[in-house]
C-alpha cells in the first residue's frame, strides 16, 4: 500500500472520521448554515413586521433572537456559533462607526463632547452605584453596575440615527463624538477595574477574618466565660 493510500485511510482525530469521507469533513457546516439562514430570515420577517407597525426594526431583531434562543420552544440556534456571529456583527457595526468618525469633526465639537461625556458618564455611574448600594450589592458589583448604566448602546443609537438619516448631520456628528468619548472612558474603566476588584477582594477577605477572631474566644486561646464560671 502506498503512502498516499495510508494517509487517505488515516482517521481524522479532530472529527472522528476518515479524511476521505466528504460527509464528515465539516461536521459544523450544516449547523452554521442553519444558524445563519434561520437567524437572518427570522430577523428579516420580524423586522419587516415591526417596520409595518411603525416600530423600530430593532424590536423585530430582538424578538428574532428571543425566538431562536434556548428559553423558547422550537428551533434553538447553536449556543457556540450564535455568539461568535453576533461578535462579527458588532465588529462590522463598529467599523461603520469608524467610517463616520473624523478627528477633524471631533476636534470641532470638543467643547461639547469632551466635558459633556465626562460629566454624563460620571453622574450616571454615581447614580448607578448609589442605587446598587441601596439594593445591598457589594462594592465591586455596585461599581460595575454603575459603569454599565453610564454608557449608551452604540448598536441601538447608530441604527436609530441611520433610520432617521441623521448620521451626517451636525447632531449626528455630536452623537458619534459622544459615543467615541464614552468608549474611550470605558477603556480606562476596564483598565482600572481589575486592580479595584483586587483591592475590594483583599478588604472583603480581611474583614470577616478579623470579625471571626474577635467573636470566637476559643480562637485566641482564652477560655469562655461559662467555662471560667464553672471552674471557679
C-alpha positions as CSV (number, residue, x, y, z in Angstrom):
1,X,0.0,0.0,0.0
2,X,1.4,3.4,-0.9
3,X,1.8,6.2,1.4
4,X,-1.0,8.2,-0.2
5,X,-3.5,5.4,0.4
6,X,-2.4,5.1,4.0
7,X,-2.8,8.8,4.5
8,X,-6.2,8.7,2.9
9,X,-7.4,5.9,5.2
10,X,-6.0,7.7,8.3
11,X,-8.7,8.6,10.8
12,X,-9.2,12.2,11.4
13,X,-8.5,12.7,15.1
14,X,-10.4,16.0,15.3
15,X,-13.7,14.9,13.8
16,X,-13.6,11.1,14.5
17,X,-13.9,10.1,10.8
18,X,-11.8,9.4,7.8
19,X,-10.4,12.2,5.7
20,X,-11.7,10.6,2.5
21,X,-15.3,10.9,3.7
22,X,-16.7,14.3,2.5
23,X,-19.8,13.9,4.6
24,X,-17.9,14.3,7.8
25,X,-15.2,16.7,6.6
26,X,-17.0,19.7,8.1
27,X,-19.5,18.5,10.8
28,X,-20.4,22.1,11.8
29,X,-21.2,23.3,8.3
30,X,-24.9,22.4,8.5
31,X,-25.2,23.9,11.9
32,X,-23.5,27.1,10.8
33,X,-25.7,27.4,7.7
34,X,-28.9,26.7,9.6
35,X,-28.0,29.3,12.3
36,X,-27.3,32.0,9.6
37,X,-30.3,31.2,7.5
38,X,-32.8,30.9,10.3
39,X,-31.4,33.9,12.2
40,X,-31.3,36.3,9.2
41,X,-34.6,35.0,7.8
42,X,-36.5,35.4,11.1
43,X,-34.9,38.8,11.7
44,X,-36.0,39.9,8.3
45,X,-39.6,38.8,8.8
46,X,-40.0,40.2,12.3
47,X,-38.1,43.4,11.3
48,X,-40.4,43.9,8.4
49,X,-43.5,43.4,10.6
50,X,-42.1,45.9,13.2
51,X,-41.5,48.4,10.4
52,X,-45.0,48.0,9.1
53,X,-46.3,48.6,12.7
54,X,-44.2,51.8,12.7
55,X,-41.9,50.4,15.3
56,X,-38.1,50.3,15.1
57,X,-36.8,47.2,13.3
58,X,-34.5,46.7,16.3
59,X,-37.5,45.4,18.2
60,X,-38.1,42.7,15.5
61,X,-34.4,41.8,15.6
62,X,-34.6,41.4,19.3
63,X,-37.7,39.2,19.1
64,X,-35.9,37.1,16.5
65,X,-33.1,36.4,18.9
66,X,-35.6,35.5,21.6
67,X,-37.4,33.2,19.2
68,X,-34.3,31.1,18.4
69,X,-32.9,31.3,21.9
70,X,-32.8,28.4,24.4
71,X,-35.6,29.8,26.5
72,X,-38.4,29.5,23.9
73,X,-39.8,26.4,22.3
74,X,-39.0,25.4,18.7
75,X,-35.7,25.8,16.9
76,X,-32.7,26.7,19.1
77,X,-29.6,28.3,17.5
78,X,-26.2,26.9,18.3
79,X,-25.1,28.4,21.5
80,X,-21.5,28.5,20.4
81,X,-21.8,29.8,16.9
82,X,-24.5,32.4,17.5
83,X,-22.4,34.5,19.9
84,X,-19.5,34.3,17.5
85,X,-21.7,35.5,14.7
86,X,-23.0,38.3,16.9
87,X,-19.4,39.4,17.6
88,X,-18.8,39.6,13.9
89,X,-21.9,41.8,13.6
90,X,-20.6,44.1,16.4
91,X,-17.2,44.3,14.7
92,X,-18.8,45.3,11.4
93,X,-21.0,47.9,13.1
94,X,-18.1,49.5,14.9
95,X,-16.3,49.5,11.5
96,X,-19.2,51.5,10.2
97,X,-18.9,53.9,13.2
98,X,-15.3,54.4,12.3
99,X,-16.2,55.3,8.7
100,X,-18.3,58.2,10.0
101,X,-15.7,59.2,12.6
102,X,-13.4,62.1,11.8
103,X,-10.7,63.6,14.1
104,X,-11.4,67.0,12.5
105,X,-15.1,66.8,13.3
106,X,-14.4,65.6,16.9
107,X,-11.9,68.4,17.4
108,X,-14.6,70.9,16.1
109,X,-17.1,69.7,18.7
110,X,-14.6,69.1,21.5
111,X,-16.1,71.8,23.7
112,X,-19.4,69.9,23.8
113,X,-18.4,66.3,23.6
114,X,-15.4,66.1,26.0
115,X,-16.9,67.8,29.1
116,X,-20.4,66.6,28.3
117,X,-19.4,62.9,28.0
118,X,-17.2,63.0,31.1
119,X,-20.0,64.6,33.3
120,X,-22.6,62.3,31.9
121,X,-20.6,59.2,32.5
122,X,-19.6,60.2,36.0
123,X,-23.1,61.3,37.0
124,X,-24.7,58.1,35.6
125,X,-22.1,55.9,37.2
126,X,-22.5,57.6,40.6
127,X,-26.3,57.2,40.4
128,X,-26.0,53.6,39.4
129,X,-23.5,53.0,42.2
130,X,-25.8,54.6,44.8
131,X,-28.8,52.5,43.5
132,X,-26.8,49.3,43.7
133,X,-25.6,50.1,47.3
134,X,-29.3,50.8,48.3
135,X,-30.1,47.3,46.9
136,X,-27.4,45.8,49.0
137,X,-24.9,45.0,46.4
138,X,-21.2,44.6,47.1
139,X,-18.7,47.3,46.4
140,X,-17.2,46.0,43.2
141,X,-20.7,44.8,41.9
142,X,-22.0,48.3,42.5
143,X,-19.1,49.8,40.6
144,X,-19.7,47.5,37.6
145,X,-23.4,48.2,37.7
146,X,-22.8,52.0,37.7
147,X,-20.3,51.8,34.9
148,X,-22.8,49.7,32.8
149,X,-25.5,52.3,33.2
150,X,-23.3,55.1,32.3
151,X,-22.7,54.1,28.7
152,X,-25.0,54.2,25.7
153,X,-25.5,51.3,23.3
154,X,-23.7,52.2,20.1
155,X,-25.6,49.5,18.2
156,X,-29.0,50.9,19.0
157,X,-28.1,54.5,18.7
158,X,-26.3,54.2,15.4
159,X,-29.1,52.2,14.0
160,X,-31.6,54.8,15.1
161,X,-29.6,57.6,13.6
162,X,-29.3,55.7,10.3
163,X,-33.1,55.1,10.1
164,X,-33.6,58.9,10.5
165,X,-30.8,59.9,8.2
166,X,-29.1,61.9,11.0
167,X,-25.6,60.4,10.9
168,X,-24.1,63.0,8.6
169,X,-25.8,66.0,10.3
170,X,-24.4,68.2,13.0
171,X,-26.4,66.4,15.6
172,X,-25.2,63.1,14.3
173,X,-21.6,64.2,14.5
174,X,-22.1,65.2,18.1
175,X,-23.7,61.9,18.9
176,X,-20.9,59.9,17.2
177,X,-18.3,62.0,19.0
178,X,-20.1,61.5,22.3
179,X,-20.1,57.7,21.7
180,X,-16.4,57.8,20.9
181,X,-15.7,59.6,24.2
182,X,-17.8,57.1,26.1
183,X,-15.9,54.2,24.5
184,X,-12.6,55.9,25.5
185,X,-13.7,56.4,29.0
186,X,-14.9,52.7,29.2
187,X,-11.4,51.6,28.1
188,X,-10.0,53.5,31.1
189,X,-12.6,51.9,33.3
190,X,-11.8,48.4,32.1
191,X,-8.1,49.0,32.7
192,X,-8.7,50.2,36.3
193,X,-11.4,47.6,37.1
194,X,-9.1,44.6,37.9
195,X,-6.9,46.4,40.5
196,X,-10.1,47.9,42.0
197,X,-11.6,44.5,42.2
198,X,-8.4,43.1,43.8
199,X,-8.5,45.8,46.4
200,X,-12.1,45.1,47.3
201,X,-11.3,41.4,47.4
202,X,-8.5,42.0,49.9
203,X,-10.7,44.1,52.1
204,X,-13.5,41.6,51.9
205,X,-11.2,38.8,52.8
206,X,-9.6,40.6,55.7
207,X,-12.8,41.8,57.3
208,X,-14.5,38.5,58.0
209,X,-11.3,37.0,59.3
210,X,-11.0,39.8,61.9
211,X,-14.6,39.6,62.9
212,X,-14.5,35.8,63.3
213,X,-11.4,36.0,65.5
214,X,-13.0,38.7,67.6
215,X,-16.2,36.8,68.1
216,X,-14.6,33.5,69.0
217,X,-12.7,33.5,72.3
218,X,-11.5,29.9,71.7
219,X,-9.7,31.0,68.6
220,X,-7.4,33.2,70.7
221,X,-6.8,30.5,73.3
222,X,-8.7,32.1,76.2
223,X,-11.5,30.1,77.9
224,X,-15.1,31.1,77.5
225,X,-16.9,33.0,80.4
226,X,-19.1,29.9,81.0
227,X,-16.0,27.7,81.4
228,X,-14.4,30.1,83.9
229,X,-17.6,30.3,85.9
230,X,-17.9,26.5,86.2
231,X,-14.3,26.0,87.0
232,X,-14.4,28.7,89.8
